C-alpha cells in the first residue's frame, strides 16, 4: 500500500472512530431524555387519575342532588294525586 492510500485509510479510520464516539454520546443523551419523559408520563398519569377521581366525586354529588329532586317531585305528584282523588269523591 502506498503512502497516500495509507494516509487516506488512517483518516477514514479516525473519522469512523469520531462518528462512533459521537453516536455513543448521542445514545446516552437520548436515554437520558427518555428517562425524563418516563418520569413526566408517570406524573401525568397521576394527575389524570386524580382528576378522574375528583370528577367521579363531583358526579356522585350531582346524582345524589338529582335523586333528591326526583324524590321531591314524586312526593309532590303523590300529594296532588291524593288531592285530586279526594276531590272526586
LUMDOVEX-535059 format. One record per atom (N, C-alpha, C): residue in one letter; chain; x, y, z. Coordinates in pm, 1 decimal, padded with zeros to 6 digits. Example, Ala and Ser with C-alpha at 12.3 -4.5 7.8 and 13.67 -1.06 7.14 Angstrom:
2
> A_A_01319.0_-00569.0_00780.0
> A_A_01230.0_-00450.0_00780.0
> A_A_01320.0_-00330.0_00780.0
> S_A_01285.0_-00225.0_00708.0
> S_A_01367.0_-00106.0_00714.0
> S_A_01290.0_00003.0_00787.0
***
This chain:
89
> X_A_00085.5_-00115.8_00000.0
> X_A_00000.0_00000.0_00000.0
> X_A_00090.3_00122.5_00000.0
> X_A_00060.5_00218.4_-00085.8
> X_A_00145.1_00337.7_-00093.9
> X_A_00110.0_00433.7_00019.8
> X_A_00187.8_00539.5_00032.1
> X_A_00176.5_00635.9_00142.5
> X_A_00043.8_00709.7_00137.0
> X_A_00000.3_00751.5_00019.8
> X_A_-00126.7_00824.5_00008.0
> X_A_-00245.4_00737.1_00049.2
> X_A_-00243.6_00613.7_00006.9
> X_A_-00352.1_00522.9_00041.4
> X_A_-00353.1_00496.9_00192.0
> X_A_-00234.1_00477.0_00249.4
> X_A_-00224.4_00452.6_00393.7
> X_A_-00275.1_00573.8_00470.8
> X_A_-00244.4_00694.6_00425.6
> X_A_-00290.5_00816.4_00492.1
> X_A_-00442.5_00828.7_00480.0
> X_A_-00495.7_00795.9_00362.6
> X_A_-00639.9_00803.3_00342.0
> X_A_-00711.8_00702.4_00432.3
> X_A_-00656.3_00581.9_00443.2
> X_A_-00715.7_00479.4_00530.6
> X_A_-00709.8_00526.2_00675.1
> X_A_-00600.7_00586.6_00716.0
> X_A_-00586.6_00636.8_00853.3
> X_A_-00689.1_00746.5_00880.8
> X_A_-00706.2_00842.2_00785.9
> X_A_-00805.6_00948.9_00803.7
> X_A_-00946.9_00890.0_00812.4
> X_A_-00974.9_00792.6_00727.1
> X_A_-01105.6_00728.1_00728.6
> X_A_-01129.1_00657.4_00862.4
> X_A_-01028.0_00592.8_00913.6
> X_A_-01037.4_00525.5_01042.8
> X_A_-01063.9_00626.4_01154.7
> X_A_-00995.5_00740.4_01150.0
> X_A_-01016.2_00845.5_01250.7
> X_A_-01158.4_00900.2_01244.5
> X_A_-01207.5_00921.2_01123.4
> X_A_-01344.4_00974.0_01106.7
> X_A_-01447.7_00871.8_01156.3
> X_A_-01422.6_00743.6_01128.6
> X_A_-01513.1_00637.9_01175.1
> X_A_-01515.8_00634.1_01327.5
> X_A_-01397.3_00644.8_01389.3
> X_A_-01390.7_00646.4_01535.9
> X_A_-01464.6_00767.1_01593.0
> X_A_-01451.4_00882.3_01529.5
> X_A_-01519.8_01003.7_01575.3
> X_A_-01671.5_00987.9_01563.1
> X_A_-01716.6_00931.2_01452.3
> X_A_-01860.3_00908.3_01434.0
> X_A_-01915.2_00810.8_01538.3
> X_A_-01840.0_00707.1_01565.0
> X_A_-01883.1_00608.4_01664.0
> X_A_-01891.3_00671.2_01802.5
> X_A_-01793.1_00751.3_01835.4
> X_A_-01793.2_00821.0_01964.9
> X_A_-01910.3_00916.9_01974.9
> X_A_-01935.9_00990.7_01867.5
> X_A_-02047.7_01084.5_01864.5
> X_A_-02180.6_01009.4_01877.3
> X_A_-02191.1_00895.3_01811.0
> X_A_-02313.0_00815.4_01815.6
> X_A_-02339.5_00765.3_01957.0
> X_A_-02233.6_00716.2_02022.9
> X_A_-02249.0_00667.7_02161.1
> X_A_-02289.9_00780.8_02254.8
> X_A_-02234.4_00898.6_02234.9
> X_A_-02272.7_01013.7_02316.8
> X_A_-02417.7_01051.8_02294.1
> X_A_-02459.7_01048.3_02168.8
> X_A_-02599.0_01079.4_02136.2
> X_A_-02695.2_00978.4_02196.8
> X_A_-02655.8_00851.8_02198.6
> X_A_-02740.2_00749.1_02260.5
> X_A_-02755.6_00774.2_02409.6
> X_A_-02648.4_00815.8_02472.8
> X_A_-02656.1_00846.3_02615.8
> X_A_-02751.6_00960.8_02642.9
> X_A_-02743.8_01063.5_02560.8
> X_A_-02835.1_01177.2_02576.2
> X_A_-02979.4_01134.4_02551.2
> X_A_-02998.7_01051.1_02449.2
> X_A_-03132.4_01003.1_02416.6
> X_A_-03190.1_00920.1_02531.2
> X_A_-03105.9_00835.8_02590.8
> X_A_-03151.7_00756.0_02705.3
> X_A_-03190.6_00847.3_02821.1
> X_A_-03114.0_00951.0_02843.7
> X_A_-03147.3_01045.7_02949.6
> X_A_-03279.7_01114.9_02924.3
> X_A_-03299.8_01157.6_02801.8
> X_A_-03425.9_01224.0_02766.9
> X_A_-03543.8_01127.5_02779.5
> X_A_-03524.7_01002.4_02739.8
> X_A_-03630.8_00902.9_02753.7
> X_A_-03664.9_00880.5_02900.9
> X_A_-03563.6_00878.8_02984.8
> X_A_-03587.2_00864.7_03128.5
> X_A_-03668.0_00981.0_03182.9
> X_A_-03635.4_01102.1_03139.5
> X_A_-03711.4_01219.5_03181.8
> X_A_-03856.2_01211.1_03133.7
> X_A_-03875.2_01167.7_03008.8
> X_A_-04011.1_01153.4_02954.7
> X_A_-04091.8_01050.7_03033.2
> X_A_-04027.0_00940.7_03071.8
> X_A_-04097.3_00840.3_03152.8
> X_A_-04142.9_00901.4_03284.9
> X_A_-04056.4_00980.6_03345.7
> X_A_-04093.5_01045.9_03471.1
> X_A_-04209.9_01141.2_03452.5
> X_A_-04205.4_01219.9_03346.4
> X_A_-04314.0_01314.1_03319.1
> X_A_-04444.7_01240.9_03290.0
> X_A_-04436.7_01128.6_03216.6
> X_A_-04556.7_01049.4_03188.1
> X_A_-04615.1_00991.9_03317.1
> X_A_-04528.3_00950.1_03408.2
> X_A_-04575.7_00899.3_03536.7
> X_A_-04649.6_01007.4_03614.3
> X_A_-04594.4_01128.8_03614.5
> X_A_-04660.7_01240.4_03681.8
> X_A_-04794.1_01271.5_03615.9
> X_A_-04796.1_01269.9_03483.0
> X_A_-04919.3_01298.3_03409.3
> X_A_-05026.2_01193.2_03438.7
> X_A_-04986.5_01067.7_03445.8
> X_A_-05081.7_00961.2_03480.3
> X_A_-05142.2_00986.4_03617.7
> X_A_-05057.5_01026.8_03711.8
> X_A_-05106.9_01056.6_03845.8
> X_A_-05206.3_01171.6_03845.0
> X_A_-05175.5_01275.8_03768.7
> X_A_-05267.2_01390.0_03759.9
> X_A_-05399.8_01350.2_03696.0
> X_A_-05394.5_01265.9_03593.5
> X_A_-05516.6_01221.5_03527.2
> X_A_-05600.4_01138.0_03623.8
> X_A_-05535.3_01047.9_03698.6
> X_A_-05608.6_00966.6_03796.6
> X_A_-05675.3_01054.5_03901.4
> X_A_-05602.3_01154.5_03950.6
> X_A_-05659.8_01246.0_04049.8
> X_A_-05778.5_01321.3_03990.9
> X_A_-05765.0_01366.3_03867.2
> X_A_-05873.8_01438.1_03801.3
> X_A_-05996.1_01349.3_03782.8
> X_A_-05973.7_01225.1_03744.4
> X_A_-06085.5_01132.2_03728.1
> X_A_-06155.0_01105.8_03861.0
> X_A_-06076.5_01089.2_03966.5
> X_A_-06136.4_01065.4_04098.4
> X_A_-06218.0_01186.9_04142.3
> X_A_-06165.5_01305.9_04117.8
> X_A_-06238.1_01427.9_04154.4
> X_A_-06367.2_01439.3_04072.5
> X_A_-06360.3_01410.8_03944.1
> X_A_-06480.0_01415.1_03859.1
> X_A_-06583.2_01312.2_03905.1
> X_A_-06536.4_01195.4_03945.6
> X_A_-06627.7_01091.8_03993.1
> X_A_-06700.0_01138.0_04119.6
> X_A_-06626.4_01198.3_04213.1
> X_A_-06689.0_01250.3_04335.2
> X_A_-06790.8_01358.7_04302.4
> X_A_-06754.7_01446.4_04211.6
> X_A_-06845.5_01554.4_04172.6
> X_A_-06972.9_01497.0_04107.9
> X_A_-06956.6_01399.0_04021.2
> X_A_-07072.0_01337.0_03955.5
> X_A_-07161.5_01268.6_04059.0
> X_A_-07101.7_01204.1_04157.6
> X_A_-07181.4_01138.4_04261.7
> X_A_-07263.3_01241.2_04339.7
> X_A_-07205.1_01354.8_04368.5
> X_A_-07277.8_01460.3_04438.9
> X_A_-07394.1_01510.3_04353.3
> X_A_-07368.0_01530.5_04224.5
> X_A_-07475.2_01574.8_04134.4
> X_A_-07587.5_01471.1_04125.8
> X_A_-07551.8_01343.1_04118.3
> X_A_-07653.2_01238.3_04111.1
> X_A_-07736.4_01232.3_04239.0
> X_A_-07671.4_01249.2_04353.0
> X_A_-07745.4_01249.8_04479.5
> X_A_-07842.9_01367.0_04483.1
> X_A_-07799.0_01483.1_04436.1
> X_A_-07885.2_01600.2_04431.8
> X_A_-08002.6_01576.9_04337.2
> X_A_-07974.6_01518.3_04221.8
> X_A_-08080.0_01487.9_04124.7
> X_A_-08178.7_01387.7_04182.5
> X_A_-08128.0_01287.5_04250.8
> X_A_-08213.4_01187.0_04313.9
> X_A_-08305.9_01253.5_04416.6
> X_A_-08253.0_01347.1_04494.2
> X_A_-08335.4_01421.1_04590.8
> X_A_-08442.9_01502.6_04519.6
> X_A_-08405.2_01567.5_04409.2
> X_A_-08503.5_01646.8_04333.2
> X_A_-08614.9_01558.1_04279.1
> X_A_-08579.6_01441.2_04228.2
> X_A_-08679.7_01347.8_04175.8
> X_A_-08771.0_01300.6_04288.5
> X_A_-08713.1_01274.3_04404.5
> X_A_-08792.4_01231.5_04519.0
> X_A_-08892.2_01341.1_04560.3
> X_A_-08847.9_01465.8_04559.6
> X_A_-08935.9_01577.6_04593.4
> X_A_-09049.7_01588.0_04491.9
> X_A_-09016.1_01575.7_04363.2
> X_A_-09120.0_01578.9_04259.4
> X_A_-09218.9_01463.8_04275.7
> X_A_-09168.3_01345.3_04302.4
> X_A_-09255.9_01229.4_04319.7
> X_A_-09349.1_01250.4_04438.6
> X_A_-09296.3_01304.9_04548.8
> X_A_-09381.3_01334.3_04664.9
> X_A_-09487.9_01437.1_04628.1
> X_A_-09450.0_01538.8_04552.0
> X_A_-09544.0_01641.3_04509.2
> X_A_-09653.9_01583.5_04420.8
> X_A_-09614.8_01497.8_04325.9
> X_A_-09714.8_01434.1_04240.4
> X_A_-09808.6_01344.4_04321.7
> X_A_-09752.3_01273.2_04416.8
> X_A_-09836.5_01186.8_04501.1
> X_A_-09934.7_01271.3_04581.4
> X_A_-09887.6_01383.2_04633.2
> X_A_-09974.5_01472.4_04710.8
> X_A_-10086.4_01529.1_04622.7
> X_A_-10051.4_01576.0_04504.3
> X_A_-10152.5_01631.3_04411.8
> X_A_-10250.2_01522.3_04369.6
> X_A_-10198.4_01403.8_04342.2
> X_A_-10284.0_01292.8_04302.4
> X_A_-10382.6_01258.2_04413.9
> X_A_-10334.8_01260.7_04536.9
> X_A_-10422.9_01233.1_04650.8
> X_A_-10530.0_01340.9_04662.9
> X_A_-10492.8_01467.1_04640.8
> X_A_-10590.6_01576.4_04647.8
> X_A_-10696.3_01561.2_04538.8
> X_A_-10652.2_01527.0_04418.6
> X_A_-10745.4_01509.8_04306.8
> X_A_-10842.1_01394.1_04338.4
> X_A_-10789.7_01286.2_04390.7
> X_A_-10874.0_01171.2_04427.1
> X_A_-10975.0_01209.2_04535.0
> X_A_-10933.8_01291.0_04632.3
> X_A_-11025.1_01330.8_04739.6
> X_A_-11133.5_01425.2_04686.4
> X_A_-11100.7_01505.6_04586.1
> X_A_-11198.2_01596.7_04527.9
> X_A_-11301.5_01520.2_04444.1
> X_A_-11261.3_01410.4_04384.5
> X_A_-11350.0_01331.4_04300.3
> X_A_-11456.2_01257.3_04384.4
> X_A_-11428.8_01236.5_04509.6
> X_A_-11520.5_01160.0_04594.5
> X_A_-11628.7_01242.4_04646.5
***
